[in-house]
């Protein structure tokens, strides 16, 4: 009897765990158009020196995104900022279109989940460049927490048509709905997210502590016609959820092949671990406890149901035997 019960219990526990993971991975997928993170509202920003803009050259023109530099040879941005790139350049401070003033990117590494499925939870890329002293300030990667003590640094479109393009601005934001790979953020009433500049870094207020990168705006109306606005909602990827790629780049890409090579610039796809694909590589102790409790409860329910069924079956069998023996 025990041998019959154990496989059923294991199967149902795995199904319960799988359902929970699917929920975690998919709950932030209902998002509006591709590019985001130019600011509505906010203020002109001259601080946060590890934040800058990246110019991406493509066969059809250029696009701009935000980034944060994390050490002398690495910066991070959104993976979709790398799509179709033939060259990339990192700028800092006030925007200028002069490439000679910028740092050239030599390699861009996209997450496998983005290249394979365009999953916003994997909309993260690592940028490599030569260490020639161009950058002197670097972000510290930290875990996000629910609250409003955060600021995003962005370049791009504003709410005022008369504003010059590519203003460097910042705005206070509130973080909520944190999961293993992403979180949501919302303006504080006098600010919001709009189109023009994905990859914008989010810092703890007044510090160089980096917690995320803006990747998309959440659609808050069925028609998805006007996702821009004050106090709207956006999705950010957690930088700390991508430490495997950041710390072990050589291991992550050793089996990957170049998909674009031009102007001494290459794009490669980082191989993800099973834990990263499942979204469990960055679970907190609280998340693990929830999964464990959920699996335990599911297992107990299954065991109880099977045991009750066997008890009822045994009582019925015993009654039939007694009836045949003429005992009752």
N, C-alpha and C positions, 0 to 999 in steps of 0.2 A: 504493500500500500504506500509506504513512504517513497519508494522509487517512482511511483506514478505521480505523486504530489510535487516532488522537487522540480521536474522540468516545467510544469505549469506555472509554479511560483516564479521561477527564473524568467520565463517568457513574459509574464505580466509585469514584473518589476522593470524589465528592459523596455517594454512598451510605454510604461509610465514615464521613465526617464527620457525616452525618445520624444514623447509628446511635450515634455517640459522644455527640452532643448530646441525643438522646432518653434515653440512659442517665443523663446528668447531670441532666436536668430531672425524671426520674421516680423516681430512686432513693430519695427521701425521702417518697414519697406514701403509704406504708402507715402511716397514723396513726390513733389512737383518737379518742374524742369531741372535740367542738368546743372547749370552753373549758379552759384549763389555766393553770398557773403559780402557784397558791397553793402554799405550801411545807409539806412535811413536814420536821420538824427545823429546823435553822437557828437564828438568834439574832435578838433584837429589834434593829432597825436605826434609828439616828438620823442617820446620815451620808448621803452621796450625795444632795445637795439637788436635783439636777436630775431625780430620779426621783419620781414621784407617782402618783396614782390619777385615773382619768377616770370620771365618772358619766354613763352614757348613758341618756337617757329614751327610751322607746318607747311605743307605744300600749297596751301591756299591762303596763307597769311600768318598772323600771330594772335595769340591769346595770352591773357595774364591771369595769374593766380597768386595767392599768398603762400608763405612758407615760414618755417622757423628753423634756424640753424642750431644744431645740438652739440656739435664739436667742430674741430678744425677742418674736417673733411666731409661732414654729413649734414644734410638738412632734410626736413620732412614736409610733405605736401599731400594733396589729394591725388589718388591714382588717376582720375580722369583728366587731371591737368597734364598728364604725360601722353595721353592718347594722341596718336598721329604725329608725334613730335619728330622733327629732324634736327633740332638743336634746342638747348635750353640755357638761359642765363639768369643768374641771381643778382637782383639789385637790392640796395638798402637805402633807408632814409627816404627823402623826397624822390618821387618817381621821375626818371629820365629815360628817354628812348634810345640814348646813346649806348650801344653795346660795349664799347671800349671801357666804359666806367663800371661794368658788371663782371661778376665771376662766372666763367663758363662751367656748365655741368658736364662731366665726362661720362657719367652712367646714371641711368634712372632705373630703379628696381620697383616694379609693380607687384602687388599681391596677386597670387594665383586666382583667388576667388573673384577679384574684379575682372581680370582678363577672361576668365571662363564664363562668368555669369553676370557681370556688372552688378554685383551685390554691393549695396551701399555700406554694409558692415565691413567690407574689405576694400573700401575706397581710400587706400593709403599707399603712399610711395616713398621710398628712400632715395635721396639725390646725393651723388658723390661728386666731389670736386677736389682740386689740388689744394694743398695746405701751403698757401703763400702769404699768410698774414692778412688776407682781405677782411676776415672776420676776427673780432676781438672779444665779442660778448656771445655767450652760449646759453641756451635754455636748459633748465633742469626739468626732467620729466617726472611728473607727479600724478598721483591718483585723483580723479575728480570726486567731488562730494556735492550732495544736494545743497543749493544755496545760491545767493546772488552776489557773492564776493569774487566775481570774474569779469574779465574785460577781453573783448575781441579786437584785434588790430586788422584793418582791412583797407584795400584800395579799390576804387571803382565807382560805379553809379551811385548817386545820392537821390534824395527826394526832390532836389531843386534842379530844374533843367538848366539854369544859368550857371551852375557850378562847373568849374573846369574839370576835365576827366582825371581820374586816378589820384584823387586827394587821399592823403594818408590820414585816416580817422580811427577813432576807437569808440566803443560804447560798452556800457555795463550790461551784463547779461545774467540771467538766472538759469541754473542747471537743474534738471529733473530727469526722472525715468532712466536712471543709469543701469545699463546691463553690461555684459562681459566685453562688448566690442564698441558700443556707441552710447550716446546720451542725447537728450533733447535740451535745447536752450531757447530762451525767450527774452525779448527786449523788456525793458523795465518801464514802458509807457512812453518814453520820449526817444526811443530807438527801435530799430528793427533790421532785419536782414533782407537784402534784395540781390539782383543778379549782377554779375560782372567779375567775380573774383573768388573762386572757391579755394580751399586750402588755407584760409585765414586762420591764424593760431589764436587759441584761447588761453589766457593766463590767469592765475590768481591775481587779484587786484594788487597793483603796486609792486609786484615781484616778477622774477624771471621764471617762475614755475609754470611749465607748459602742461596742460591737461588734455587738449584736444585740437582738432582741425575741422572747420566747417566744411561740409560736403554737399548739403542740399537743403531746400526749404520744404517743410511739410505742407501738403495740400490741405487747406482748411475749408475749402468749398468744393462742392461736387463737380462744378464745371472746370476747376483748376485754372481759372482765368486771371486771378489776381493774387498770387502768393506773396508778393511784396507788401510791405506795410509796417506800421509801427506796432510793436508788441506782438509780432507774429512768431511762429515757431520754426526752428531749423534743427537739422540733425548734424551731429559732430561725431567723428571717429575718435576713440580713445588712443592717445599715443602710447600709453603704458601697456595697452593690449598688443602692441607690435614689437615688444622688446626682443622676441626671438629673431626677427628679421634684423633689427637694429644692431644687436650684439653679436649675432652669428651669421652675418651676411654671406660669408664665403661658403658656409655649410648650406645655407638656404638656396643658393643659386648655382652650386657646383654642377648640377645636372641640367641646368636651364640653358637654352640656346638663345643667341641674340635674335630678336625679331625685327630690329631696325638698326642699321649701322650707317651713319653718315656724319661727316665733319668731325671725326674722332669722337662721336657721341653714340652711345648704345643704350638700348632698352632691353632689360631682361626680366623674366618672370620668376619670382621667388617661389620655390616649392614649399607648400604648407604642410605642417605636421597634422596628424589625425586630430589631435586636441584642438588645433587652430581651426580646422574645418568644422569641427563640432561646436566651436565657440566656448570651450571649457578650459582653455589655457590660462584664463585670467579671472577665474571665479574667486570670489572672496570666501572667507570662512562661513559667512552668513549664507551665501549661495549654496555652498556645499552642504551645509546643514539642512537647508530647505529641500535639496534633492534627496538627501539621505532620509529625511523624515517622510517625504512623499513616497519614496520607494518602499520604506518600511511599512507605512500605512497600507499601501496597495498590496504588499505581500501578505500582511496580516489579514486583510479582507479576503484575499484569495484563499489563504490557508483555512480561514474560518468557514468560508462557503463550502470548500471541498470537504472539510471535516464534518460539517453539518449534513452534507449530502450523504457521506459514508455512514454516519450514525443512523440517519433515516433509513438508508438502504439496509443496514444491518438489522434494525428493528423489524423491518418488513420481512426480511429473510428468516429471522428467528421466529416470527409469528407463523409463517408458512410451515416451517419445520415442525413447530409445536402442534399446528392444526393437523398435519399429516400423521403425527404420532398419537393423535387423539388426546393430547394433554389439555387442549382447550377447545 
